[in-house]
Amino acid sequence: MPADTDRRPAILVVADSDGNRTRIKESLERWFANDYRMLEVETPPELLNVATRLRDATVDVALVIAEQQMRPAAGTSLLGRIKDVLPTARRVVITGWEAAPETASITRASLLGDIDHVVGWPWSVSDEQFLATIGDLLADWATEHGRYTESSRLLAEPDDPEALLLRDTVVRWAVPLGFYDTRSETGRKLAEQLPSDGQLPAVFLPDGRVLSRPSMSDIAKALGANASLSDPFDVAIVGSGPAGVAAAVNGVSEGLRTLIIEPGAFGGQAGSSPQIRNYLGFPGGVSGAELMVRGMQQAWVFGAQMVIGRAAVGIHEDSAGSVIELDDGSRVRARSTVLAMGVTYRKLGIPSVERLAGRGVFYGAGATEAPGVVGTHVFVVGGGNSGAQAALNLAKYAERVTVLVRGPALDDVSDYLVGPLHNRSNIEIQLNTEIVEARGDGRLHSIVLHDRAGGGMTEREAFAVFILIGATPRTDWLPSGIERDERGYVLTGQDLHRVPPGSWPTLGTSMPGIYAAGDVRHGSIKRVAAAVGEGATAIREIHDHLALAPTAMMAAAS
């Protein structure tokens, strides 16, 4: 192994054939040799030894590529063992069409989280498809580890909840943002550049400007992201989750002047998912943040405009369509509107827990938080898919992850996640358990758990708690003229109370020209693919609406 003075992140390649190792290594070196060092390994025992030495020497390992047809240990088996040594490295099995008998073991390894991706052998040293796949994996790893080139810097006090929210949001805007607290050497130097009246958190922009305690809208405006609202739009989309982004891509690509309104981070709840494994076209899975950033970039390339950092607070009809009121007093005029606000995380409502929000207690599990829990014991509250995905991501970093479930079983977790949960040695599942108190002086130190079956109380030390216990729709700002169910979800189509069955668009709300798509809609399937389909369907129905005379639409509602 090369001397550990070479601090470039490593890519480990293991294959029991000299020719195959050379074939992979030469291909990778064409694109990645400047930033990564390639290490060839001949046998599974040697791989484990090399990985341990690199870990002990604090050398980052970005990628481990293993040939599936190795003997005596298949690549999937080896990568399953290596994840406990190198939990944050991306694990890739490489194979060919001749490996059809291995399909079952590869599928199982993917479902258990033993591998992150499957790639075919490069046809040549310049096989662009192979190299692009590897490049995507390395980009994902580099983003997670903060290794990208910074365009802006965020300075904050340690554990400042306002700064944590800013960081997670701006990173999900795909802005390369460096984060420094005031204790670090770089943080101290940045503090010296802070204006005399400056307050933290502060954002240092590439052009030298410093934004003191900025809002999301301040940052978006400084980056040049927000559109002019002087002219009306064909379609205004409230929310940038899967449904909203799909509506934007379809709308603008079909010639509609399209605006996206997003008060926070791109992607909604889907954007905070560490790994989505069941979305079409991503056999190795894709992080929610990456999927949604790609969607937003696609919408932007087609010509969609955006208002970021501003929330919709009201909507009413006018002669040309509708008017959306924003929280800064500005207005958006649109011939049609898609409500795609999604949902917001449900709160525990325990005062001691809420007081520590952002200081060890977190709603959701943003990917940017995971690297900060290395070597600690963290808790995930929630027995659904979001909780399971968060636990699996956190387990790559934390020494121990305990999943707390109020019920007696994991009934709400999809089958493809149950196996990985039970397969990880550092994940504990505690059923019939709920938090009743959080303790800490300014920062979380422990939690008190109640055994719902036995009735006992237990205090457990905790570095952090990530709460994912369901969600509520973001519809409290809508007028009474838009019908909703008892939980606040928007009624559409045949579920409306005042229109004859079949006489109204499937996604049309009780106000003509206003549609609902995705999780915010009553009866929707709470899946990313379903939300994407609804976003596209909304645009199809909007074309029909725009082709009709307003009087015809009003007559259908009467």
Summary of the structure (lengths in Angstrom):
residues: 558
radius of gyration: 25.1
end to end distance: 77.5
largest distance: 78.7
contacts: 1935
relative contact order: 0.09
helix: 34%
strand: 24%
